[in-house]
Amino acid sequence: MVSAITVLILAIVGLIDSLYMTLAYYHVISRSPRLFPNVVCPSEGSTCISVVDTPEAHVFGIPNSLLGVGYYAIMLSTASARIVIDRWLFLPALLGIAGIAAAFSLYLAWLLIFRMRTACVLCFLAQAINLALFCIIAAIM
């Protein structure tokens, strides 16, 4: 039960992060750096989400953040089902999806650090959540 609650909390935080990035990508909300404290957006003139405008921010034309919304929705619904019916549904598939997300997150972190030389705290947050979710689901198996 503790693992399901942990997955639920991580999925909610990841969903909020991905929703923000997706809404900012589509210009539904402001891209103002004033929305976050300086620890998140330390550089002057930074929009905190300028990375969503790069070619690396898309897979087959779909924004990575939008893929994250779907991923976290799956994790959220699966963890909720585990709490309600007291068993994990589709655990092997969930592990596969979490593994793909974790591997993709490592690749994106490498891109941010070594290729783009950009510190995107919101991106790093999502990537850390993805790795944690994979480790939790792998431990459940």
Buried (B, 14 or more C-beta within 10 A) or exposed (E): EEBBEBBBEBBBBBBEBBBBBBBBBEEEBEBEBEBBEEEBBEEEEBBBBBBBEEEBBBEEEEBBBBBBBEBBBBBBEBBBBBEEEEEBEEBEEBBEBBBEBBEBBEEBBEBBEEEBEBBBBBBBBBBBBBBBBBEBBEEBE
